[in-house]
Amino acid sequence: MLRSREEVKREKQVIRERIWRILEDRGVARFPRPVYGRIPNFEGAERAAGRLFLTKTWTSARVVKINPDSPQKPIRYRALKEEKIVIMPTPKLVHGFLILDPRIIPERKYGFAATIRGAFLYGRRVKLVEIPTIDLVVTGSVAVDLSGGRIGKGGGYSELEYAILREVGAIEKDVYVATTIHDLQLVDKVPLEEHDLKIDIIATPSRLHFIKPRPLKPPGILWEILDSDKKKLSVVKELLEIKKKSR
C-alpha cells in the first residue's frame, strides 16, 4: 500500500525527534544545543571527518560542496588547509552559494572562514554559472540508513541545493555524496520521497560505510512539488533565468 507524502513526512519527523532525544540523553550532543531542529553537532565529529579524509574520494577532490552546519566545520577547515575550493550554501539558500578560495584567504583565518560568519566575510557570493565543477558533496544529516537513505532537519534545502547544481551542470550524476554522523544516528530504515538526496559514503567516529550499490540521485528539481516559498528564492529565480536563456 502506497503511503501519502504527508504520512512519509510524519514518519521522518518521528525519527528526527527520536535521534535528537537520543543524542541529548546519551550526552553526545554538542554546541549549539539543544540539537532539536538542527543538523546535530556531536562528540566525535572530528574523528568522523578524519575517516572521510582517508578516502580516495576526498583526496582526489579539488572542489567540494560542504553544508554550513556545525558538525561539518572540521571538513570545511580541512578542505581549505588542503587548498580545496569550498562551495558553501548559505543557510536556507537566502543568499545563494558562497565560494571559499584558500588562495585568497589568509591561512591564519581558515578556522574562522570555516564558520558561517567567517564564510560570509572571506567567501564570495557566486552566480550559478560561475560555480566550478564539483568533485564531492558533503551534507549534514539527522539520520541515515545503510541503503543511503537520509533525513535532514526537515527544510528540504540539501535536496534543493543539490538539484540546483545538477540543473546547471556543476554536479554530475556520478559525483559522490558523503555525510558525517554519530553512530547513534544510524537507523534501520529511512522512509523516502522522490526528491530525497541519498548518501554514498557515511563516516562515523567508529566506522566508514560505502553504500553499495550506489543509490540513484534526483536528476534536478521536481518543480511540481517545489513549494511556493522556495520558488521565491533569488537563486531559484536565477536558475529559471538561465534555463529560459538556454531554450
C-alpha positions, 0 to 999 in steps of 0.5 A, a space after each residue: 500500500 502506497 503511503 501519502 507524502 504527508 504520512 512519509 513526512 510524519 514518519 521522518 519527523 518521528 525519527 528526527 525527534 527520536 535521534 535528537 532525544 537520543 543524542 541529548 540523553 546519551 550526552 553526545 550532543 554538542 554546541 549549539 544545543 539543544 540539537 532539536 531542529 538542527 543538523 546535530 553537532 556531536 562528540 566525535 565529529 572530528 574523528 568522523 571527518 578524519 575517516 572521510 579524509 582517508 578516502 580516495 574520494 576526498 583526496 582526489 577532490 579539488 572542489 567540494 560542496 560542504 553544508 554550513 552546519 556545525 558538525 561539518 566545520 572540521 571538513 570545511 577547515 580541512 578542505 581549505 588547509 588542503 587548498 580545496 575550493 569550498 562551495 558553501 550554501 548559505 543557510 536556507 539558500 537566502 543568499 545563494 552559494 558562497 565560494 571559499 578560495 584558500 588562495 585568497 584567504 589568509 591561512 591564519 583565518 581558515 578556522 574562522 572562514 570555516 564558520 558561517 560568519 567567517 564564510 560570509 566575510 572571506 567567501 564570495 557570493 557566486 552566480 550559478 554559472 560561475 560555480 566550478 565543477 564539483 568533485 564531492 558533496 558533503 551534507 549534514 544529516 539527522 539520520 541515515 540508513 545503510 541503503 543511503 537513505 537520509 533525513 535532514 532537519 526537515 527544510 528540504 534545502 540539501 535536496 534543493 541545493 543539490 538539484 540546483 547544481 545538477 540543473 546547471 551542470 556543476 554536479 554530475 550524476 556520478 559525483 559522490 555524496 558523503 555525510 558525517 554522523 554519530 553512530 547513534 544516528 544510524 537507523 534501520 530504515 529511512 522512509 523516502 520521497 522522490 526528491 530525497 538526496 541519498 548518501 554514498 559514503 557515511 563516516 562515523 567516529 567508529 566506522 566508514 560505510 560505502 553504500 553499495 550499490 550506489 543509490 540513484 540521485 534526483 536528476 534536478 528539481 521536481 518543480 511540481 512539488 517545489 513549494 511556493 516559498 522556495 520558488 521565491 528564492 533569488 537563486 531559484 529565480 536565477 536558475 529559471 533565468 538561465 534555463 529560459 536563456 538556454 531554450 
